[in-house]
Amino acid sequence: MTGLNGDDPDDYYLNLNQDEESLLRSRHSVGSGAPHRQGSLVRPERSRLNNPDNPHFYYAQKTQEQMNHLDVLPSSTGVNPNATRRSGSLRSKGSVRSKFSGRETDSYLLQDMNTTDKKASVKISDEGVAEDEFDKDGDVDNFEESSTQPINKSIKPLRKETNDTLSFWQMYCYFITFWAPAPILAFCGMPKKERQMAWREKVALISVILYIGAIVAFLTFGFTKTVCSSSKLRLKNNEVSTEFVVINGKAYELDTSSRSGIQDVEVDSDTLYGPWSDAGKDASFLFQNVNGNCHNLITPKSNSSIPHDDDNNLAWYFPCKLKNQDGSSKPNFTVENYAGWNCHTSKEDRDAFYGLKSKADVYFTWDGIKNSSRNLIVYNGDVLDLDLLDWLEKDDVDYPVVFDDLKTSNLQGYDLSLVLSNGHERKIARCLSEIIKVGEVDSKTVGCIASDVVLYVSLVFILSVVIIKFIIACYFRWTVARKQGAYIVDNKTMDKHTNDIEDWSNNIQTKAPLKEVDPHLRPKKYSKKSLGHKRASTFDLLKKHSSKMFQFNESVIDLDTSMSSSLQSSGSYRGMTTMTTQNAWKLSNENKAVHSRNPSTLLPTSSMFWNKATSSPVPGSSLIQSLDSTIIHPDIVQQPPLDFMPYGFPLIHTICFVTCYSEDEEGLRTTLDSLSTTDYPNSHKLLMVVCDGLIKGSGNDKTTPEIALGMMDDFVTPPDEVKPYSYVAVASGSKRHNMAKIYAGFYKYDDSTIPPENQQRVPIITIVKCGTPAEQGAAKPGNRGKRDSQIILMSFLEKITFDERMTQLEFQLLKNIWQITGLMADFYETVLMVDADTKVFPDALTHMVAEMVKDPLIMGLCGETKIANKAQSWVTAIQVFEYYISHHQAKAFESVFGSVTCLPGCFSMYRIKSPKGSDGYWVPVLANPDIVERYSDNVTNTLHKKNLLLLGEDRFLSSLMLKTFPKRKQVFVPKAACKTIAPDKFKVLLSQRRRWINSTVHNLFELVLIRDLCGTFCFSMQFVIGIELIGTMVLPLAICFTIYVIIFAIVSKPTPVITLVLLAIILGLPGLIVVITATRWSYLWWMCVYICALPIWNFVLPSYAYWKFDDFSWGDTRTIAGGNKKAQDENEGEFDHSKIKMRTWREFEREDILNRKEESDSFVA
């Protein structure tokens, strides 16, 4: 093993020439030793990195593209990538090493250490298509190590590749919609082929849902009837009602009212008639089975009074009497009226009896057979009453002696099927079955047993999932949750914290308890006149602010004594590694090297916080390692010393990323106020707001960008001087080219919402997507969707991480971050994504960051979202418990296994890059090319991709993270909380849940295909996700089944006890979770409201969503002035790539420096 110890969550056993977890470092860094080869445990077809379906395909490409300034080192698999480099193999996701070697100042990663400009590592052809270095077969063996060869595919191809081959799914779509040809669809308002295909896919998906529903319905209701069908009713012995009489173990319906004055049982047509006194009796002796299997066993005596013939056929064996069904009647040989009266021996009576159909079978339980006062035995499932042999007319017939032997042998309760299975004994047993049968044993057929097996196995699976989810959710609440975040608390303290959040979440305007901010850390008030005269040298600024803000001496701190004692190898502090600690360790080494050559020279402590090489500590270095320090804002928030750990863990720099569209001033102010006043140090947080177009929300008098800019102050560049810059948008056609403006400054509070004593000076960047000049007259210029807003940041972070060429907009973003923070963007390790209508609890950011720092395997996490308008309407009331249970049951369960499948876009944190152990290696996570490329996919030509990318982009990002890094963790941190305004109108809720449900179905389908999630077979997250997928698809049918079962249990017999118990458990355990985990009894009331609304949740909303599978608009969720006019998937015009300038940030910086110098010279002149 090289470089790493222990299990490697980013390492997968691959073929020798295809290293999965390559470790990257600067070419000039020192290697880490010889590798040790390990064999492959994965099938070759799953590990080929030149396969676009491989989850690490784009990372492998990226490492090859940047090979002119990157080295790929051996991973923990032991594969030697240096050997494979010569054969042109691709490498997958890797870790980047930050090393200091000798006098070189190579910092975090991918820095170009040459003093001369290199050619761009990316070639774009005349058509704007990235040139492909692979051969036609997709092989990479001919890849040569040359600085002119690597390619960048950041710009999408202009022309779509056409593939006329229909997939199996497409063929099925056409087959299932054969009755709707294209002309008819065009006539119905779907002229475009893509629109028609989306409709066909919708119908096909609905048909699949119906198939699954039919299977579930068959297993629930039809399977038992099919394999265990019984058309007759079964009546227990001694419980046969008076509407029947029993004949030979079968119950026949008796009509006692149609014929008055009747004295005996008569058969007419298909009905038995008799007096009321005969009802409920055993009439077997009135219709005796004679001369069948008992022929020549029971024979007439020579002087027999029973009519018989020469062939020993008898008219009857027993006196033709009625007897009680419980066997209590004694033998009665008295002749009534005449011999043979009531025996029904005539052919007409017999034929009429044989034509009767019994209504039910009489059955005995084994307990009833064994504990009965009657002498009962069993033969082949028939219950025989040996006491009835006493009714034989012994003076008239002869019978086998074995009859008496059986009667007197005390065989009561035994099954004699085997004893009487041979020869003569079998004939005797069959004879007895004809003449003394009183019923059947309560037993089941093979089909019924199979039905029970299926029922109980299904029951065990469902109950196991439900109960295990319940138990694990409780375990999470009482054991895991209290240990998360910045500090470990006991359950009592946890309850108090939860109650504080509940009080705060009752109203969106309720203010949280805020800490008083030190006056030196509050926003500074400057006149506009003085803003242009506030530039000083970097070092002077650092000295001035360091003593004033953190009360440490202005004298230089000796790194030898201050840092070396606490920092471990490669910058690990108490087992926790951050960019800050790693750069402090590196600067300490640099200082030692400089000091050894010149003892009078020491690097200042504060300089390391500006950037890894701000002051170019190596004498004589002419390399561009950072941006120009003279453009830094004079009043940036000073970085604290390394040992400043107010919460007991090293601080990391975090971007608070807010996307907005049509929000009003109050909503946006609420969000930014809450983020700015979080108790996480303002030196380590940066607000970034992206306005998705020049949009004016419904009811607003200003556009969203105007509202956002009104919340900024102390701009780096005056707003009227900010220029728009081009970038490649996530769109199609001409809209792929977009322009945006970047404004940098500090957050401007409103004293009426946040008192001055609680205000912190927080840097903020606002990106306004203003659109190209050609679209300024359109309804929504610059609007490209929320995903495009996220990609602006994610693509920028990827470019910084891999030192790639970037657009002008991305360079301006890098420059603005540098100007208002004094930090290069690669210092930022996490991104908190928040919607513009969400308010964050003050300690939420601290808990989320703490969890990230403590566990480097966590790549994403979310907090709990509370509804602030719970009782505003019935629509909000039904959502309260749904929000609660989705967090404290679903997410709590998934969090224990590190596989939270949905990190909500309104309040989630992602890791930009993760430290790999304590050896100085880093793994790009959110900045990983596989994440960025797949998330920025603009080719949405299938219904599946449209639902993933246009409707459920937030959930798809979570799925993409799990798909790319299945061994890393996504968790839920309930200590971190936010509140938001839920839809209060049903049409808005309907529109919102349409997007959420459809996105859920398609994302679960993506996740169920991931084989590397926690567990195996049915004890795995993959199995749980599969169950959840099926459950989601059959929700409408499930609620219909539930209502049917409840009604059936009320009006019919027998009662389906098992089904009702299962239903009670499924509905009851969430209520029990509320009792166990919630701190407010009010949630029991919200649960009752939710249960009453189950038909809406499980039928109305999913049914509407499925019918709208081909609707990709956001509906009524966000409204703007003039209405929502267009969906996001329109494709018009062609993309002109020539308008996008792409260079490295160093090239942009050189150009910037020259421009500033020319301006300065012209000003002097």
C-alpha angles and dihedrals in degrees: 000000000000127000097343138068131204129010116345114215091190095048124093126180105252138165118289093255095046112061112193102195106035118179114225128202139159113289091242095054122104119263122241105229141275120323128238116224121233129187128248121262094179128080110257094239090060094050103047106122093196088067110099089215091062107107089228099045097114094045090054089052092047094054090052093047091054096041091115089077104016134080121203113216130198116281129216089274086074095237115146106227092185088069092048092047090072091055092049098245121168124239129213133217112335147180123251120222126216109204137163114214124177112312096336120115100205104155137190099335152314096017116162101236097186120106093219127066115260125213115267110276090220127071122199117193124225090266091055092250118135109243114245119226094194124096123244092269092057092249121144099196092107094056110126126208101246134133090229096054107065115097134210118214095188091118112066120230117269096221123053117232109246119221115181094185111110118224121225090257092052091049089052090049091054091044095052091047098041088124091064110062121190096261091057092049090048089051089051093058103275105107098154120083092225091053091050092049091051089054091049090050090050091054090046092051092048089051090053089051089051090050091052090045091051091051092049091047091049092050091046101044112000105045095068093047090049100050098025103038118160118171093189130078116241119222125192118237114267090017098082107127127229093261088075141054122206120234119178093335096315129103119231125190113251122206108210100166108049097070120042122204095023113149104189140026112283132188118218123167106316098334137086116221126193146140121283090252090067095054115116093012132124108255097177093120090055090062104032123184102230135169094019121099088345093060110127089005094077107036134174120257119237091256096037115151091204112098111253141154136229091273091063093253110155130203094220140349101203133039108273097247136137116240137188116273091231092063095244095125116107123222112279119189096174113133114229122200094333140341111288094018111157092010095114094217097151119108092240093054092045094049090048091050093047088054093057120103119216117233098210146002120241113228137190126207119226090244089053092049094050097042098040123116087226125089097248128170133172129233121177091334095311119118112224125196107213090189088072089069085076087070092064111117095241093182091059106034141042119218135178117283089232088074090067091041092056092046094052100038097086094240095149113149096014129125107229097182093115096038092055097040102104134077116298093010091059091054090050091050092050090049091053091049089058099049109029105028111135101173147313135282115260097249138139133237124236089259092053091048089051089049091052091049091053091045095050095041089052089046092051092048095047094043091045092054093044096044095041090050089051095048094045092046089054090047090051092051097048101033114018104034096056091054094052126093131025097331141014115247136181121250093260092056089044090055091050091051090049091050091051089054091048091052090048094048096055091090133017090228095052108116122225122227106273127197120238111253122225109255092239090060096050124101113282121234115225133170117238090244094062097048094084095056102057108099123119138154119291095240095049091051092051093051093046097051100035095066094039098050105033102025098233124135121274089232116106114265115231106237091203092070103024104049110017092066094060104029119082126205114314094006104300114153116198089335092308121111126199135165089253096052091044093051090045089055091048093047089050089056091046090051091051091052093049093043092051089057096040115018092193092061123085129166114233118251094232096054093076090064094061094060142314092269107009096137094032092238094198107087115239096018113144096180122123102239099157142002124284110291092208092073094059114118109258094229103046117150105270117239112240123234120277095258092056100116109149092174100038099259134085111270120239128200114255135191115217100209118198123185118197135180117163103351121143125238094263093053095047092043090052092055098044093044091054093048094046093050098047110126092241107112112270089223089072103042132074124190115220120184123188118196109204100219137319093302130162111203121225108277095013123123092201134049118253094252090052090052092049095048089050087065093058131084140175094035121203088219121021108257094238090057096052113114127210117246131199128245139166108264129205096254141092133256119357092346089070084084112070137161132216140180124225121211121188128191141100131301115269112215129207108230090212092063101033119028113231092245090062097047122111127197102246126176115233135188122196120198114197115195099212100168132228122302089255093064100044091106093052125104095252111020113194095010112140103150137263094285091059089052090054092046090056088065098034094049090047091052091049091051091050093046094050096032091236131161112278140192124260090255092056092049090050088052090051090047094048092049088052092049098053100034107025088230133114111238094246089073090074114094105174139036123208108205114204132171118233094248096054127102118205126214112243097248096039096095092048093053093047094049091045091056090050093050095046095050116034090187090070108098098172140010141172137204131219119286115213127197111238097192099050098151100031093108142340087267092061092041093060091052099056098079092038090058091046097049093044088060105034097039110023101032093035090055094046092045093061087062093040093242109111100169097201124041102185114237092225094067120010138122126216130192115239094199134351130221112243106219119303098300099092099263125135133196118210107231114164087014090053113125091228090058096043097043096048094041091051094050107141096184102094099165099144133061090240094056093043091055091046098046106027103038110020104031093141094053092042090057089056091049091047091053092052091045093052097038106026092161095054124082139255111187144178120238110193092185087072111072140174135178131219141176112261121209110278097190124070095227090055091048089048091053094045095048091045088063094041097048095046090046090049093054094050095042093049088052088055092048096046089063093058106104099186101065120120117295135010136266112332091349093066141091088243090062092046090050090050091052090048091050093052091044092052093050095050097042094116092050092044094058090047090052090048093053091046092051092049092049092044091051090053100046105027143054140262098041113231094235097172093051092048092048090051090049091049091051094048093049096034102051094064087054089050089051088056090052092048103038108023121086095205126067088207088083089071087062091048088050091055090050089050093050091051088053095050092110087059095046097042103032116017099042099042093041090052090046094051092048088052095049089125095049109100099172124108090235116195096342094098119021127189135193107284093022134268104299108172140034122232098248101072117130118199133158128351132292113248104206093184090080091063114085113201125189139141116273089247091058091049090048093051089050090048092051092050091049092050091048092051091049090049092048092048090049091051091047 
